Amino acid sequence: MSVIGARTMTVLTYRGKKYTQNKEVSQCEQPILLTYRGVEVMSKRIQEAIAAEKV
């Protein structure tokens, strides 16, 4: 018994033009989670600015 997987190509849109993704998708053991740390970075900069004013 053989299993044949259908490969779907992802269509990407950039500035109104459509592109087809042609790279192989790697099979990771664990998914990679991306996080946005903008709030933490800004609060650190604000705290540093306040500390600099106090001096």
Secondary structure, DSSP 8 states (H G I E B T S, - for coil): ----------EEEETTEEEE--S-----SS-------HHHHHHHHHHHHHHHHH-
